[in-house]
Amino acid sequence: MVNGKDAENKQNKERLNVQAAGSMLLPAALWYMELFLKICMRLFHKKRKKYAEGTGSRSGNLVQ
């Protein structure tokens, strides 16, 4: 009986370790994803700004 309980305790500890590792990994993954999105948005925003300025000047010329 004692050996069976020891084995159960060992399994439970291993499960907790896996859960702890997962809970550490998830925020890191989210942080990297957020960083990636920020970089993409910044690059996209710069490009979009250039296009907006270009179309703005063209439309301005057309109106005049």
C-alpha positions in Angstrom: 0.0 0.0 0.0 2.7 2.4 0.9 4.5 2.0 -2.4 1.2 2.6 -4.3 0.7 5.9 -2.4 4.2 7.0 -3.0 3.8 6.4 -6.7 0.5 8.4 -6.7 2.3 11.3 -4.9 5.1 11.2 -7.4 2.6 11.4 -10.3 0.8 14.3 -8.7 4.1 16.2 -8.1 5.0 15.6 -11.8 1.6 16.9 -12.9 2.0 20.0 -10.8 5.5 20.6 -12.3 4.1 20.3 -15.8 1.3 22.7 -14.9 3.8 25.2 -13.4 6.0 25.0 -16.5 2.9 25.6 -18.6 1.9 28.6 -16.6 5.4 30.0 -17.0 5.4 29.4 -20.7 2.0 30.9 -21.5 2.8 34.5 -20.4 6.1 34.3 -22.3 4.4 33.2 -25.4 1.8 35.9 -25.1 4.5 38.5 -24.5 6.4 37.4 -27.6 3.2 37.4 -29.7 2.4 40.9 -28.4 5.9 42.1 -29.3 5.6 40.6 -32.8 2.2 42.3 -33.3 3.5 45.6 -32.1 6.4 45.4 -34.6 4.1 44.4 -37.4 1.7 47.2 -36.6 4.5 49.7 -36.5 5.8 48.7 -39.9 2.3 48.5 -41.4 1.5 51.9 -39.9 4.5 53.5 -41.5 3.7 52.0 -44.9 0.0 53.0 -44.6 1.1 56.5 -43.7 3.2 56.8 -46.8 0.3 55.5 -49.0 -2.1 57.9 -47.3 0.2 60.9 -47.9 0.7 59.8 -51.5 -3.1 59.4 -52.2 -3.7 62.7 -50.3 -1.3 64.7 -52.5 -2.7 63.0 -55.7 -6.3 63.7 -54.7 -5.3 67.3 -53.8 -3.8 67.8 -57.2 -6.8 66.3 -58.9 -9.1 68.7 -57.0 -7.0 71.7 -57.9 
